[in-house]
Amino acid sequence: MRMKKFLQKKLKEQKGMTLIELLAVIVIIAIIAAIAIPAIGGIIENSRVGAIKADAINVINAAKIYQADTNGTTVTLTTLESQGYIDDAGTFENLSAADKLNVKVDFTGGNALLSGNNADDGIVLTFSTASIASINGLPNGTPQGGTSTPAGVTVTKR
């Protein structure tokens, strides 16, 4: 019983937070937000570049299967889709029919993605004789200047 009275007395003496304490909490939250928001934006951008890279590698791998079946020298994304070698081209699905005809894989030059542009929310990857190794060699983040050209792949921020 004594403990209950003691707790009630202490609770009655308690006041709310002071204005200074509230302002301190708000400042701390603002600092955390200022640090976190740009970091999250970078993570999202890196994932978009990574998705386009993965889709380009899938197109090359589907083209390898096509080449093993047909012994062709080049193949377009349109052909791969129409003949069932690739069910979902991922970010390449957003391309127009004319642009899909420009996405080509050449087997004479070592299974290279000959040409093709792909965009995802302001990030454009342009492929010209890009192999799986060169696509994998491209870092997911875009450089501060906005453009990078490692071995057949160009990344541009719009």
N, CA, C and O of each residue as an XYZ file, in Angstrom:
632
protein
N       0.810     -1.189      0.000
C       0.000      0.000      0.000
C       0.861      1.264      0.000
O       0.546      2.257     -0.657
N       1.955      1.196      0.755
C       2.831      2.357      0.829
C       3.441      2.645     -0.554
O       3.622      3.799     -0.942
N       3.750      1.566     -1.282
C       4.358      1.726     -2.608
C       3.398      2.420     -3.564
O       3.807      3.246     -4.380
N       2.106      2.072     -3.453
C       1.099      2.672     -4.332
C       1.006      4.166     -4.061
O       0.942      4.949     -5.008
N       0.996      4.580     -2.822
C       0.923      6.001     -2.486
C       2.173      6.732     -2.961
O       2.105      7.859     -3.450
N       3.323      6.062     -2.804
C       4.575      6.669     -3.237
C       4.561      6.922     -4.744
O       4.953      7.998     -5.195
N       4.108      5.930     -5.528
C       4.048      6.079     -6.984
C       3.052      7.149     -7.401
O       3.319      7.920     -8.322
N       1.896      7.203     -6.725
C       0.915      8.228     -7.054
C       1.464      9.623     -6.785
O       1.236     10.543     -7.570
N       2.177      9.781     -5.697
C       2.761     11.079     -5.360
C       3.792     11.483     -6.410
O       3.826     12.637     -6.835
N       4.635     10.536     -6.830
C       5.657     10.832     -7.838
C       5.032     11.186     -9.189
O       5.505     12.084     -9.886
N       3.963     10.466     -9.549
C       3.304     10.741    -10.828
C       2.655     12.109    -10.834
O       2.637     12.771    -11.872
N       2.128     12.550     -9.717
C       1.514     13.877     -9.642
C       2.556     14.972     -9.775
O       2.256     16.051    -10.286
N       3.782     14.710     -9.322
C       4.849     15.694     -9.403
C       5.413     15.810    -10.824
O       6.024     16.823    -11.165
N       5.210     14.772    -11.657
C       5.760     14.767    -13.015
C       5.059     15.816    -13.880
O       3.837     15.958    -13.851
N       5.847     16.524    -14.628
C       5.323     17.487    -15.593
C       5.654     16.975    -16.997
O       6.409     16.014    -17.148
N       5.098     17.606    -18.004
C       5.413     17.246    -19.381
C       6.803     17.720    -19.763
O       7.520     18.301    -18.948
N       7.182     17.465    -21.019
C       8.495     17.883    -21.498
C       8.516     19.392    -21.661
O       7.499     20.005    -21.989
N       9.670     19.982    -21.433
C       9.796     21.423    -21.617
C       9.943     21.730    -23.105
O      10.197     20.846    -23.923
N       9.779     22.988    -23.422
C       9.909     23.429    -24.810
C      11.327     23.170    -25.325
O      11.495     22.790    -26.483
N      12.314     23.362    -24.517
C      13.709     23.131    -24.904
C      13.914     21.652    -25.242
O      14.562     21.323    -26.235
N      13.370     20.781    -24.428
C      13.514     19.351    -24.691
C      12.842     18.975    -26.010
O      13.400     18.201    -26.788
N      11.666     19.507    -26.267
C      10.972     19.240    -27.535
C      11.785     19.747    -28.724
O      11.909     19.054    -29.734
N      12.338     20.955    -28.604
C      13.151     21.497    -29.693
C      14.391     20.640    -29.927
O      14.785     20.432    -31.074
N      15.008     20.145    -28.867
C      16.180     19.291    -29.016
C      15.829     18.014    -29.766
O      16.595     17.572    -30.623
N      14.698     17.422    -29.462
C      14.262     16.207    -30.154
C      14.000     16.497    -31.634
O      14.377     15.706    -32.499
N      13.362     17.616    -31.919
C      13.066     17.981    -33.312
C      14.360     18.198    -34.096
O      14.461     17.774    -35.247
N      15.351     18.855    -33.484
C      16.632     19.084    -34.156
C      17.335     17.763    -34.440
O      17.899     17.582    -35.520
N      17.308     16.852    -33.498
C      17.947     15.538    -33.701
C      17.271     14.780    -34.838
O      17.950     14.173    -35.666
N      15.951     14.810    -34.885
C      15.222     14.137    -35.965
C      15.554     14.779    -37.313
O      15.709     14.071    -38.308
N      15.665     16.104    -37.361
C      16.001     16.797    -38.609
C      17.399     16.424    -39.094
O      17.612     16.248    -40.294
N      18.343     16.302    -38.180
C      19.706     15.917    -38.567
C      19.723     14.500    -39.131
O      20.373     14.238    -40.142
N      19.021     13.605    -38.489
C      18.954     12.220    -38.975
C      18.316     12.177    -40.360
O      18.791     11.451    -41.233
N      17.244     12.945    -40.575
C      16.573     12.980    -41.883
C      17.500     13.557    -42.952
O      17.522     13.067    -44.081
N      18.258     14.584    -42.609
C      19.170     15.203    -43.580
C      20.252     14.238    -44.020
O      20.737     14.323    -45.147
N      20.631     13.333    -43.156
C      21.641     12.336    -43.507
C      21.016     11.174    -44.281
O      21.604     10.687    -45.246
N      19.845     10.734    -43.869
C      19.239      9.520    -44.421
C      18.639      9.719    -45.812
O      18.757      8.828    -46.653
N      18.009     10.843    -46.077
C      17.287     11.027    -47.349
C      18.226     10.951    -48.551
O      17.895     10.234    -49.495
N      19.373     11.638    -48.588
C      20.268     11.471    -49.747
C      20.813     10.049    -49.883
O      20.997      9.552    -50.994
N      21.068      9.407    -48.757
C      21.581      8.033    -48.814
C      20.554      7.098    -49.429
O      20.907      6.223    -50.220
N      19.302      7.272    -49.076
C      18.237      6.437    -49.638
C      18.095      6.691    -51.137
O      17.876      5.754    -51.905
N      18.218      7.960    -51.563
C      18.152      8.286    -52.987
C      19.246      7.587    -53.772
O      19.004      7.110    -54.881
N      20.455      7.519    -53.209
C      21.563      6.827    -53.864
C      21.325      5.333    -53.976
O      21.677      4.711    -54.978
N      20.727      4.762    -52.943
C      20.429      3.331    -52.965
C      19.411      3.021    -54.058
O      19.547      2.024    -54.768
N      18.404      3.859    -54.197
C      17.373      3.654    -55.217
C      17.992      3.768    -56.611
O      17.693      2.960    -57.490
N      18.848      4.766    -56.815
C      19.509      4.940    -58.120
C      20.380      3.730    -58.451
O      20.363      3.236    -59.578
N      21.136      3.259    -57.471
C      21.992      2.090    -57.693
C      21.174      0.864    -58.060
O      21.598      0.066    -58.897
N      20.015      0.704    -57.450
C      19.186     -0.463    -57.763
C      18.616     -0.372    -59.175
O      18.434     -1.395    -59.834
N      18.333      0.843    -59.645
C      17.829      1.004    -61.024
C      18.908      0.625    -62.036
O      18.627     -0.075    -63.009
N      20.129      1.080    -61.813
C      21.233      0.720    -62.709
C      21.455     -0.792    -62.660
O      21.652     -1.426    -63.697
N      21.424     -1.361    -61.468
C      21.605     -2.807    -61.324
C      20.532     -3.600    -62.039
O      20.815     -4.653    -62.611
N      19.291     -3.105    -62.013
C      18.187     -3.799    -62.694
C      18.391     -3.788    -64.211
O      18.179     -4.801    -64.878
N      18.802     -2.645    -64.750
C      19.021     -2.564    -66.195
C      20.180     -3.478    -66.598
O      20.111     -4.153    -67.625
N      21.253     -3.499    -65.786
C      22.381     -4.382    -66.078
C      21.942     -5.847    -66.082
O      22.313     -6.608    -66.976
N      21.157     -6.236    -65.089
C      20.696     -7.628    -65.006
C      19.820     -7.979    -66.208
O      19.920     -9.081    -66.748
N      18.966     -7.051    -66.626
C      18.108     -7.313    -67.779
C      18.927     -7.440    -69.059
O      18.605     -8.263    -69.917
N      19.980     -6.639    -69.199
C      20.844     -6.743    -70.384
C      21.549     -8.096    -70.413
O      21.679     -8.709    -71.473
N      21.998     -8.554    -69.267
C      22.656     -9.869    -69.197
C      21.658    -10.976    -69.525
O      22.014    -11.959    -70.176
N      20.405    -10.824    -69.077
C      19.369    -11.811    -69.422
C      19.135    -11.857    -70.923
O      18.941    -12.933    -71.488
N      19.151    -10.694    -71.577
C      18.971    -10.657    -73.035
C      20.128    -11.401    -73.713
O      19.905    -12.174    -74.644
N      21.354    -11.169    -73.251
C      22.505    -11.854    -73.849
C      22.400    -13.362    -73.632
O      22.672    -14.140    -74.547
N      22.009    -13.780    -72.430
C      21.894    -15.222    -72.153
C      20.781    -15.869    -72.982
O      20.938    -16.994    -73.455
N      19.657    -15.163    -73.162
C      18.589    -15.690    -74.013
C      19.076    -15.797    -75.455
O      18.730    -16.739    -76.168
N      19.882    -14.820    -75.876
C      20.426    -14.843    -77.238
C      21.393    -16.018    -77.421
O      21.467    -16.600    -78.504
N      22.125    -16.361    -76.370
C      23.022    -17.520    -76.455
C      22.226    -18.807    -76.692
O      22.646    -19.663    -77.471
N      21.103    -18.939    -76.035
C      20.246    -20.113    -76.235
C      19.700    -20.110    -77.664
O      19.665    -21.148    -78.325
N      19.272    -18.929    -78.135
C      18.787    -18.789    -79.517
C      19.875    -19.213    -80.496
O      19.606    -19.953    -81.443
N      21.101    -18.747    -80.273
C      22.202    -19.046    -81.179
C      22.520    -20.541    -81.173
O      22.852    -21.111    -82.212
N      22.419    -21.171    -80.012
C      22.675    -22.614    -79.955
C      21.621    -23.387    -80.740
O      21.923    -24.423    -81.330
N      20.393    -22.892    -80.750
C      19.313    -23.567    -81.476
C      19.334    -23.289    -82.973
O      19.023    -24.174    -83.771
N      19.699    -22.068    -83.364
C      19.536    -21.667    -84.764
C      20.835    -21.459    -85.525
O      20.832    -21.440    -86.756
N      21.942    -21.304    -84.815
C      23.229    -21.028    -85.451
C      23.256    -19.680    -86.163
O      24.019    -19.507    -87.113
N      22.436    -18.718    -85.724
C      22.410    -17.385    -86.324
C      23.626    -16.574    -85.909
O      24.392    -16.984    -85.037
N      23.796    -15.412    -86.545
C      24.940    -14.546    -86.220
C      24.527    -13.343    -85.378
O      25.314    -12.859    -84.565
N      23.309    -12.858    -85.563
C      22.779    -11.773    -84.732
C      21.304    -12.048    -84.460
O      20.648    -12.781    -85.200
N      20.799    -11.454    -83.399
C      19.383    -11.603    -83.075
C      18.915    -10.338    -82.367
O      19.666     -9.723    -81.610
N      17.671     -9.960    -82.622
C      17.101     -8.777    -81.972
C      16.246     -9.206    -80.781
O      15.854    -10.367    -80.662
N      15.972     -8.257    -79.917
C      15.100     -8.521    -78.772
C      13.701     -8.910    -79.231
O      13.049     -9.743    -78.601
N      13.240     -8.316    -80.320
C      11.919     -8.652    -80.871
C      11.853    -10.126    -81.243
O      10.865    -10.800    -80.952
N      12.903    -10.629    -81.886
C      12.944    -12.042    -82.269
C      12.971    -12.934    -81.039
O      12.262    -13.939    -80.988
N      13.775    -12.583    -80.053
C      13.851    -13.386    -78.830
C      12.489    -13.486    -78.145
O      12.110    -14.545    -77.646
N      11.765    -12.375    -78.127
C      10.436    -12.381    -77.491
C       9.426    -13.161    -78.326
O       8.662    -13.966    -77.793
N       9.424    -12.923    -79.628
C       8.412    -13.560    -80.472
C       8.608    -15.081    -80.570
O       7.638    -15.816    -80.751
N       9.840    -15.549    -80.455
C      10.097    -16.978    -80.547
C      10.188    -17.661    -79.179
O      10.508    -18.846    -79.097
N       9.909    -16.922    -78.118
C       9.816    -17.514    -76.791
C      11.139    -17.772    -76.089
O      11.189    -18.576    -75.158
N      12.202    -17.117    -76.507
C      13.488    -17.307    -75.841
C      13.602    -16.445    -74.588
O      14.411    -16.722    -73.703
N      12.794    -15.413    -74.524
C      12.770    -14.567    -73.326
C      11.309    -14.206    -73.051
O      10.617    -13.654    -73.906
N      10.859    -14.532    -71.838
C       9.463    -14.258    -71.479
C       9.270    -12.824    -71.010
O       8.288    -12.173    -71.364
N      10.203    -12.343    -70.219
C      10.086    -11.010    -69.638
C      11.440    -10.328    -69.761
O      12.418    -10.753    -69.145
N      11.490     -9.282    -70.548
C      12.752     -8.568    -70.760
C      12.984     -7.498    -69.707
O      13.886     -6.673    -69.856
N      12.194     -7.496    -68.654
C      12.383     -6.556    -67.547
C      12.246     -5.116    -67.978
O      11.231     -4.725    -68.555
N      13.269     -4.323    -67.699
C      13.214     -2.903    -68.048
C      13.220     -2.677    -69.552
O      12.857     -1.593    -70.007
N      13.623     -3.668    -70.331
C      13.584     -3.545    -71.789
C      12.150     -3.642    -72.316
O      11.887     -3.287    -73.465
N      11.223     -4.120    -71.483
C       9.817     -4.217    -71.892
C       9.223     -2.841    -72.197
O       8.289     -2.727    -72.991
N       9.767     -1.795    -71.564
C       9.235     -0.441    -71.738
C       9.623      0.184    -73.074
O       9.110      1.246    -73.427
N      10.507     -0.449    -73.810
C      10.945      0.105    -75.090
C       9.848     -0.016    -76.142
O       9.008     -0.914    -76.086
N       9.872      0.897    -77.095
C       8.929      0.813    -78.210
C       9.323     -0.345    -79.120
O      10.426     -0.882    -79.014
N       8.413     -0.725    -80.017
C       8.691     -1.831    -80.942
C       9.915     -1.518    -81.810
O      10.729     -2.400    -82.084
N      10.037     -0.260    -82.238
C      11.186      0.125    -83.070
C      12.485      0.041    -82.274
O      13.509     -0.392    -82.802
N      12.447      0.453    -81.004
C      13.654      0.393    -80.178
C      14.046     -1.048    -79.865
O      15.232     -1.358    -79.748
N      13.041     -1.938    -79.729
C      13.354     -3.347    -79.474
C      14.078     -3.973    -80.663
O      14.882     -4.889    -80.489
N      13.796     -3.485    -81.868
C      14.510     -3.974    -83.048
C      15.973     -3.534    -83.031
O      16.828     -4.171    -83.647
N      16.255     -2.436    -82.317
C      17.632     -1.944    -82.237
C      18.456     -2.636    -81.154
O      19.678     -2.488    -81.112
N      17.793     -3.389    -80.281
C      18.534     -4.145    -79.262
C      18.958     -5.449    -79.924
O      18.135     -6.336    -80.152
N      20.252     -5.558    -80.233
C      20.770     -6.706    -80.982
C      21.916     -7.351    -80.235
O      22.690     -6.679    -79.554
N      22.014     -8.660    -80.370
C      23.152     -9.394    -79.819
C      23.891    -10.017    -80.992
O      23.291    -10.679    -81.839
N      25.211     -9.798    -81.032
C      26.059    -10.293    -82.109
C      26.896    -11.456    -81.580
O      27.548    -11.337    -80.543
N      26.873    -12.574    -82.295
C      27.611    -13.761    -81.863
C      29.003    -13.842    -82.486
O      29.836    -14.629    -82.038
N      29.259    -13.040    -83.510
C      30.569    -13.085    -84.147
C      31.612    -12.357    -83.306
O      32.804    -12.648    -83.408
N      31.177    -11.420    -82.482
C      32.112    -10.643    -81.658
C      32.124    -11.080    -80.208
O      32.423    -10.264    -79.336
N      31.815    -12.315    -79.915
C      31.889    -12.812    -78.547
C      30.653    -12.560    -77.712
O      30.761    -12.149    -76.557
N      29.486    -12.798    -78.272
C      28.216    -12.641    -77.549
C      28.076    -11.255    -76.929
O      27.872    -11.125    -75.722
N      28.185    -10.237    -77.747
C      28.115     -8.865    -77.256
C      26.769     -8.242    -77.586
O      26.215     -8.454    -78.664
N      26.258     -7.473    -76.644
C      25.052     -6.686    -76.880
C      25.483     -5.521    -77.750
O      26.111     -4.572    -77.283
N      25.125     -5.614    -79.058
C      25.632     -4.668    -80.047
C      25.129     -3.266    -79.827
O      25.908     -2.313    -79.839
N      23.841     -3.129    -79.627
C      23.298     -1.787    -79.492
C      22.038     -1.851    -78.669
O      21.430     -2.910    -78.511
N      21.664     -0.730    -78.158
C      20.429     -0.646    -77.403
C      20.530      0.366    -76.296
O      21.560      0.484    -75.632
N      19.447      1.101    -76.099
C      19.325      2.062    -75.007
C      18.258      1.549    -74.074
O      17.272      0.961    -74.517
N      18.441      1.762    -72.805
C      17.422      1.398    -71.847
C      17.401      2.445    -70.764
O      18.453      2.876    -70.292
N      16.209      2.864    -70.360
C      16.060      3.924    -69.364
C      15.153      3.464    -68.237
O      14.214      2.696    -68.445
N      15.452      3.951    -67.037
C      14.612      3.683    -65.884
C      14.642      4.909    -64.990
O      15.619      5.132    -64.274
N      13.588      5.701    -65.022
C      13.440      6.886    -64.162
C      14.664      7.802    -64.160
O      15.263      8.051    -63.114
N      15.021      8.294    -65.332
C      16.087      9.282    -65.412
C      17.485      8.731    -65.575
O      18.436      9.505    -65.682
N      17.642      7.419    -65.597
C      18.957      6.810    -65.784
C      18.920      6.042    -67.097
O      18.070      5.172    -67.283
N      19.836      6.355    -68.010
C      19.869      5.718    -69.325
C      21.167      4.939    -69.457
O      22.247      5.484    -69.229
N      21.068      3.666    -69.826
C      22.239      2.860    -70.152
C      22.243      2.633    -71.649
O      21.244      2.186    -72.212
N      23.353      2.935    -72.297
C      23.514      2.712    -73.725
C      24.573      1.628    -73.903
O      25.679      1.732    -73.373
N      24.219      0.586    -74.656
C      25.115     -0.546    -74.868
C      25.648     -0.514    -76.293
O      24.883     -0.325    -77.238
N      26.952     -0.695    -76.453
C      27.537     -0.846    -77.784
C      28.683     -1.846    -77.656
O      29.703     -1.566    -77.025
N      28.500     -2.994    -78.253
C      29.421     -4.139    -78.142
C      29.804     -4.412    -76.696
O      30.983     -4.525    -76.362
N      28.797     -4.515    -75.848
C      29.009     -4.775    -74.423
C      28.866     -6.263    -74.145
O      27.853     -6.871    -74.489
N      29.868     -6.837    -73.532
C      29.813     -8.245    -73.147
C      29.284     -8.347    -71.717
O      29.126     -7.344    -71.022
N      29.016     -9.578    -71.297
C      28.561     -9.784    -69.914
C      29.631     -9.276    -68.951
O      29.308     -8.667    -67.931
N      30.894     -9.521    -69.267
C      31.981     -9.071    -68.386
C      32.024     -7.549    -68.271
O      32.220     -7.012    -67.180
N      31.840     -6.853    -69.396
C      31.888     -5.383    -69.331
C      30.655     -4.825    -68.620
O      30.742     -3.809    -67.930
N      29.511     -5.486    -68.788
C      28.300     -5.031    -68.079
C      28.485     -5.238    -66.577
O      28.143     -4.366    -65.778
N      29.027     -6.396    -66.197
C      29.280     -6.652    -64.779
C      30.342     -5.727    -64.209
O      30.326     -5.430    -63.015
N      31.264     -5.269    -65.048
C      32.322     -4.374    -64.599
C      31.860     -2.964    -64.321
O      32.573     -2.187    -63.686
N      30.680     -2.626    -64.787
C      30.136     -1.291    -64.568
C      29.583     -1.200    -63.145
O      28.743     -2.013    -62.761
N      30.045     -0.216    -62.353
C      29.473     -0.089    -61.011
C      28.016      0.349    -61.093
O      27.611      1.015    -62.045
N      27.239     -0.029    -60.093
C      25.817      0.321    -60.098
C      25.584      1.809    -59.930
O      24.615      2.339    -60.473
N      26.430      2.489    -59.202
C      26.242      3.928    -59.001
C      26.764      4.707    -60.188
O      27.748      4.309    -60.812
N      26.114      5.812    -60.506
C      26.616      6.672    -61.572
C      27.552      7.690    -60.966
O      27.321      8.139    -59.843
N      28.605      8.071    -61.675
C      29.560      9.028    -61.131
C      28.940     10.414    -60.993
O      27.886     10.687    -61.567
N      29.592     11.285    -60.233
C      29.062     12.621    -59.983
C      28.848     13.405    -61.265
O      27.884     14.164    -61.363
N      29.720     13.244    -62.250
C      29.567     13.958    -63.510
C      28.365     13.491    -64.301
O      27.873     14.222    -65.160
N      27.881     12.288    -64.031
C      26.682     11.801    -64.686
C      26.933     10.807    -65.799
O      26.006     10.107    -66.206
N      28.159     10.718    -66.310
C      28.410      9.827    -67.432
C      29.642      8.969    -67.169
O      30.631      9.437    -66.604
N      29.569      7.719    -67.583
C      30.686      6.791    -67.445
C      30.719      5.918    -68.691
O      29.664      5.533    -69.194
N      31.907      5.598    -69.201
C      31.998      4.796    -70.413
C      32.966      3.644    -70.261
O      34.014      3.652    -70.908
N      32.668      2.653    -69.438
C      33.567      1.499    -69.352
C      33.174      0.415    -70.352
O      32.100     -0.176    -70.236
N      34.009      0.161    -71.299
C      33.926     -0.981    -72.202
C      32.536     -1.261    -72.770
O      31.952     -2.309    -72.492
N      32.014     -0.347    -73.550
C      30.781     -0.614    -74.278
C      29.477     -0.278    -73.559
O      28.400     -0.522    -74.103
N      29.551      0.274    -72.358
C      28.343      0.650    -71.636
C      28.480      2.085    -71.198
O      29.487      2.457    -70.596
N      27.480      2.899    -71.489
C      27.481      4.291    -71.055
C      26.280      4.514    -70.158
O      25.161      4.131    -70.503
N      26.507      5.134    -69.003
C      25.433      5.462    -68.077
C      25.269      6.980    -68.070
O      26.239      7.715    -67.883
N      24.051      7.438    -68.272
C      23.778      8.866    -68.273
C      22.584      9.152    -67.382
O      21.580      8.440    -67.429
N      22.692     10.190    -66.574
C      21.568     10.640    -65.765
C      20.858     11.758    -66.504
O      21.504     12.693    -66.977
N      19.543     11.678    -66.613
C      18.774     12.758    -67.254
C      18.463     13.831    -66.253
O      17.824     14.827    -66.594
